[in-house]
Amino acid sequence: MTSKKMVSLVVGVLILSVLLPVTLSVWFAHYQAEKEFTRDLNDYGERVILRVQQVVGEAKDTLKDIDTFQGEPCSEGHLRAMRLASYTHREVQEVLWLKGLKPMCSSMENQSRDINFPPTDRRTVDGYRVWLTDTNDLGIKREMVALASDRHMVMLDPGSFIDVVPYASWAIHTALIGSQSGSLIAQSAPFDLRLWQQERHAGNHTAARNGVLYNFRDYPDIGISQVVWASTAPLAAKWQQQLFLWLPLGIIMSLLGTWLILRMLRNVQSPYHRMLDAINARSLDVYYQPIVSLRSGKVVGAEALARWRQPDGTFLSPDIFVPMAVQTGLITRLTQLIVEKVFDDLGPWLQLYPEKHVSINLDPQDLISAALPSQLAQQLNKWRISPSQVALELTERSFIDLKNSASTLSQLRRAGYALYIDDFGTGYSSLSYLQNLDVDIIKIDKAFVDALELNNVTPHIIDMAKTLKLAMVAEGVETECQRKWLAEHGVQFGQGWLFSKALPKAEFILWAEANLHQN
């Protein structure tokens, strides 16, 4: 990541750490205030529903009681039974006996007026007929709710449906409207029916108008619609109250978050800490790219390649993190981790196939460390593997300071490890170290393989290796033409995407098992 991007990231994270907790506290204060306001509105509406159900339930109980009367209709006993039913059920205003749709007598009249109730096609789910009507046997023009069985009717005052006191500290109102007739049945405060008609037509259940919040509900059982509303003015006061509670907490969280993020970013920005954390967590993986015989196609070994998976799932290129490890002085620890993982991954496989090998890349600093030879020896003893099965790959840069590394190199060669020169021809080429050191194999860089017939250097590298009796591994073999040319010119081994890309341990072993006996 560039310095400019890092600065942008730091500034962005700091702004977020400051603003986010404060913004969330303001939002949460508003959310809590609105939640309490809406809860009080809904609670009141639900309590009105319960009240409606209670009144309707009492009306049905009245009808069930009076329907049990078996005597002469409108007799003294019948009249007394209707009066008793009306008296004992306090929400019932009147009980009538019907003959068809004509009331004959009631709990108030020994003989009812000569009237007829209009037909109704509305029934409750349990079969009771329902009217919203101002027809009655007293001749009073007043909208009432009537509920009837086959023989009896009860009259209910719609005002009893909304006889509910709000629990909230602010005023909440309600209105009951006939669902079909659209007429106002009861209201606790003046209500404009046009608003109900508009919102009903639009299919809305809530609406906000001129600082007032409305909730709309339907009760098909008795053909009533309900509107519950309240002014939102108390909401602002409630929001300020909640803000006094949540804003200080948001500021504290903001300061704490800023401190933590600054501390984390300091570590994140440090290459040393990033690499050290990755090594300590053993979060670096090792992939294996097969090395095959160019003539037979049989697998002869593999090169171990470090991979560093990032939190987003991508891999950081070794061209980036290996120099980072060198610059931060962690390269020897990185190499130690890679060596451990290589033997943990391929120890059993190498033990099973003594003729196969694995090559491990080393840095010049690894050759100065005295820990490498002892670590390799310990792993060989643990897995009972021959030193000849382990090849150590060194770049030409490793031989610039032979004075400091010669001792370790000699110790490793005496122990029996194979020595590879990686990326031959791209660095500080010198015949002197090839003559002075017992090198086993040179690896021809991919740049020379990509332009075999156009590059006059490649044949000279091959001829020089033959003269020095060194084996060769061609890197980056991607086409059959390249494989054929290299094999014809005496290059023994190759690796590249023509054969396989670098693979995780399990996939490599499966690939290798399938390519043990190629012809």
N, C-alpha and C positions, 0 to 999 in steps of 0.2 A: 504494500500500500504506500502511495506517495505521501510526502510530508503534507502537501496541500490537502489531500483527501483525509489524512489523519486529523489535521486541524479542523476541517469541516465536520468530521465525525465527532470530535471532542466538543466543539461548539454546539452541535445539534443535540448531543446527549445531555450536555449541561442545561441547555434551554429547556429540554424536555423534563429533566429532573426537577427544575425549579417550577415550571408552569403546570406540569401535569397534576401533582398533588393538590395545588391550590385550585386549579380548574375543576378537578374532581370533587373537592370539598364544596365548592360553590354549586356544582351540578347536583351533588348528593343532598345538599340543603334544600334546593328547589324540589328535588325528587321526593324527599321526605315530606315536605310541606304539601305538595300536590297529592301525594299518596294518602296523607291523613285527611285532606279535604275531600278527595274522592271516596275514601272509606266511609266518612261520615255521611256523605250523600247516598252512597249505596246502602249503608246500614239503615238509614231512614226509609229508603224505598223498600227494602226487604221487610222492615217492620210493618210498613203499610200493607205489604202483600200478606203478611201473617194476619194482620187485622182483618183484611178482606176475607181471607180463608176462614178466620174465626167467625165472622158475622154470617157468611154463607153456610158454614157448618152448623151454626145455631139455627138458621132458617130450615135447613134440611132436618135437623133433629125435631124441630117443631112439627113439621109435616109428618114425620114418621110417628110422632106421638098422637097427633090428632087423627091420623088415618086409622088408628086402632079403634076408634069409636064405632060401635055397632048399632047404635040406637037410631031413632027417627031423625032424619035431617031437619035442622032448624027447630027441633023441639027444645024445651027448656033445658034438658040434659045436654043436648048438643051445643046450645049456646053457652052453657056454663063450661063445657069442656074447651070450647074455643077461647073463652075468656081466660080460663086457667092456663092454657098453653101460651097465650099472649103475655099473661102476667108473669109466668115463670121463666120466660125467655126474653130478657130485657131488651135485646136488639130488635125484636119483632114489634112492629107498630100495630099490625092488625092481622087477624086470621079470618079468611072468608071460605064459605062453602060454595062450590061452583056446580052449576048444571050446564055442561058444555063450556061456553065462554061467558055465561051470564052468572053474576054473583047473586045468590038467593038470600043469604044472611051472613052475618059476620060477628066477630067478637065485640063490635061496636053497635051494630044495627040488628034488631030482630028480623027486620025485612029490608033487604038492600034496595037501592034505587034501581030503576029500570034502565040498566046499562049493559053493554057487552064489551068485553075486552077484545082488542084486535087479535087476529090469528098471529101465531109466532112459529117460526120454523127453527128457532134457536133452542137447543137443549143442552143440559150439562152432560158430561160423559156418563153419569149414572142415571140419566133419563128424566131429569126434572126440566120442566118448561121455564123459560126465562123471558121477562119483559122489562124494557126500560120505558115507562109510560107515566103520563099524568092522569090516566083514567083511574077513577076510584069511586066507591059507592057513597062518598061523602060530598062529592061535587067540588072538591078543593083542587085548584090548578097547581099541582106541585109534582115535580119529577120524582118518581119512586122506582125502586127495583122490586119487581114481583117475581116470586118463585113459586111454582105450582106443581103438585102431583096430579093424579087423575081427578081427585074430588076436592082438594083443598088448595088454597093459595095463601101465602104470607106476604105482607108488604114490609119492605125494609127502607129505612131512611138512608140514602147514599152518604149523607154526612157522617154516619157512624163508621163508614169504611176508612175515613181519613182522620179519625179521632185518635191520633198518635202524636205524642210530644217528642220533638227532636232532642237527642242527647247532646248535639253539638253546641258550642258556645256562640254560634252565629245562626241567623234565621235560615231555615230550610222550609220550602213550600211544596205542595203537591196539588194535583188536579186529576179528577177522574172524568173520562170522556167515553161516551157510547161509541164502540168501535164501528158499528154500521151506521148509526144515525148521525154521528159526528157532533152530537149535542153535549153540552157541558153538564155533567151530573153533579159534581161537587168540586169545590176548590177552597184551599186555605188562604189564598190571596188571588187578586185579579190575574187572569191568564188570557192571552190572546190566542184564540183557536186557530187563527191563520198560520201561526208558527207550527202548531202540531200538524196541520194539513200539509204544509210544505215539506216538513221533515219526514212525515209518513210517506208522502209521495216519492221522496228521494231515497227512502229506505234507510235513513240514518237512525242510530240509536242514541247518539249524543250530538249536541250542538252548542256552540258558544255564540251568544249575541249580546253586544253592548255590555260586556262585563258580567254576563250571567251565564252559568253553565247549566244546560238542560240534559236530563236523562229521560228516555222514552221506553216504556214497557207495555206489553200487551198481555191481557188475561182472557184468552178465548173461551175459557170455561163459563164465564158470565158475561162475555161480550163487552168488556171494559178495557180501555187503554189508560195508562197512568203516565203522568209527567211529574218529575221531581226536579226542582231547580233551586239554585242558591246563587247569590252574588259572589263573584270571585274577589271582591275587595278584601275580605279577611285573609285570602291566600297570600297576599303581599306581606301582611303583618306576620303571618305564620312563617313565611320564607325568611324574613329577617330574624325571627326567633331561632330558627334552625341554623341560620348562617353564623350566629354568635356561638353555636355549639361546634360546628364543623370546620369553620375557617381556621381557628387556632390549631386544630389538629392537622389540617392540610399544610399550614406553614411549618409546623414541626417536622412533618413527614418530608416536606420539600428540602429543608435544611439537612435532615439526616440522609435523604437520598442523594443530595449533591455531594456530601462528604464521602459516602460510600462509592459513588460512581467515580469521583476524582481519584480515589484510592485505587479502584479497580483499573481505571484507564491508565494510571501511571504504570501498573504492571503490564497491562495489555500493550502499551506503547514500547515496552522494553523487549527487544529481541531476546535478551538473555532469559528473562522470566518466561516468555512464551516457549522457548525451546526447553528450558529447565522443567517447566510444568509438563510438557509433552513427554520428556524422557522419564520423569518420575511417575507419570501416569501410565507409562508404557503404551501410549496412544499411537505410536508409529507402527506401521505394519511392514511386513516384508513380502514382496511379490517375487516370483521366480520366472525368468525367461529361459526356456529350454535352449541348450546348445546341442546341435545335432551334427552327425557326420554328413558332409555334403554329398557323398557318393551313395551311402546306404540309407540315409534318412533316419538312422537309429539315434535315439537320444543318448548322449554321452555325459551330460551334466546340466547344470543350470547356473545362471548368474543371479545372485541375490540383489534385489533392488529395493531401497527404502521408499516407503510411501507414507505421507502425512495427510491423513484425512481431516478436513476442516469441519466445523460445526454444521455448515450447510450441505455437507455430503461430498463436496468437491475435494480434489487432491492438490496440495501445494507442491509445485514442481521441485524436485531435488536440486535443480539449478539455483533455486532460491534458498531453501532451508539448509542445504549443506554448507554453502558459503556463510550463512548466518551462524551455523554451529562453529565454523572455523573462527569467525570474527569474535564470537563471544567466549571462545576457549572451551566449548563443550563438545568438540568433535570427538575426543577420545571416549567420553561418556556415551555419545551417540553410537560410536563403533561398538562399544561393549554391549549396548542394548541390541544392536543388529546381530552381533555374534550369538548372543543368548537366544534370540528368536530363531535364527537360522538352525541352530542345533535342536531346539525344541520342536521346530517344524519338520526338519528333514533327517534328524538323527536316526529314527527307525528305518527310514527308506534307504539311507546310505549304508546302514548296517546290513540291510537285506541285499543290497547290490554293491559289492566292494569295488566293482569296476567303474562306478559312476562317481561324479565329483560335484562339488558346489564351489563357486568362486565368490569371494567377498571383497568388496572395494575398500581400500585403505587410503587414508590421508597421510601426507608427510608427517604430521604431528603424531600419528599412531606409531610411527617407526621410532619415535623418540621415547615413547612410553614403555616402561618395563613391564607393564601389566598385561600387554597383549600376548606375549608368548605363554605366560603362565595360564591365562584364561583359555587359550586354545588347547593347551595340554590338558587342562582340567576337563574340558568338554570332550576331548577325544577319549580320555579314560572313562568318562561317564557312559558314553555311547559305544565304546569299544570300536572305534573307527580309526582307519589308517590315516596318517598325515597326508599321504598321497591323494586322498579324496577331498582335500581342502586346497583350493587355489586362492592365492592372494593377488588381487588386481591392484596395480599401481600405475598412476599416470606418469608421464615423462617428467612432470614437475617435481615428482618425489625424489628424483635423483640429482637435483641441482645441488643439494647439500649432502653429498654422500658421506662427508666426514662425520656428521652427527647420526646418520641412520645406518651406516655400514655395519655397526655392531649388531643391531637388531636384525638386519637383513641376513647377516651371516648365521645368526642363531636360528632364524626361521628356516633357512635353506638346509642347515645341518639337521634340523628336526624332520625334514622330509616334505615340507610344504612346497607345492608348485608355485612358480612365480610368473604372473602374467604382466605384460606391459600394455596398458589400456590406451585406446585412442592413438595408436602409434602413428607418427608422422605429423601430428597436429601441434606438438609442443616443442620442447627443447631437444630435438633429435640429435643424438650424438652416438657414434659407434663405440665411443669409449666405454660407456656403462654396459653396452651389450657384450663387450669383450671382457670387461672386468667382473661382471656379475653373471652368475649361473642362471640366466633367464630360460624359462621353458617354452613360453608361447608369447607371440605378439598378437594383439588384436587390431585388425585393420579398421580404421574409423569409417563410419557410414558415409562420410563425405567422399571417400575414395571409391566406395562400392556403388554409389549413385551414378557415377560417370566412368564406368570401367573402361569402355572403349575410347572415350574422349580424353581421358586423363593418362598422360604418359608416366605419372609418378607411380601408379598402382603396380604395374609390372616390375618396376625397379624395387619396390618394397618387397614384393614376392620373391624376386631373385635374391635380394639381400638375405631374407629369412632362410631361403634354401641354402645359401652359402654358409650361413652360421648354424645350419642344421636346427632351426627353430620351427616348431609347429605354428600354425596360423589359425585364427578365428576371425571370420569376416562378420562385421556388425551391420545391422540394418539390411539384411537380405530380404527383399520384398517381391521379387519376380523370379520365375523359373529360369529366365534367360540369365539373370545374375548368378543363380545357383550353378547353372551349367558351365558358364564361363569360368567362375572361380574354381570349380572342381577340375575342369580341364587344365587350368593353370597351376594346379598343385596345392590349392588351399584346402586343408583337411576338414575344417569345421566352420559352422556358421550359426548365426542366430538372427532372428528378425521375424517380421509379421508373415513372411511366406510360410513359416513353420508354426509360430504361435506368438501372441503378445505376452507380456509378463502376466502371470497368473497368481492368484492366491494359493496358499498351500494345498488345500484339498483339490482344487481344479488342476493344479500342476501335477500332482501325483496321479490323478486319473488320466491326464494327457500322457504322462510319461509311461504309465503301464500299457497304454494303447500303442505306444511307439517304441517298445523295447525290441521288437523283432521285425522292423522294416527292412526291406531288401533294397 
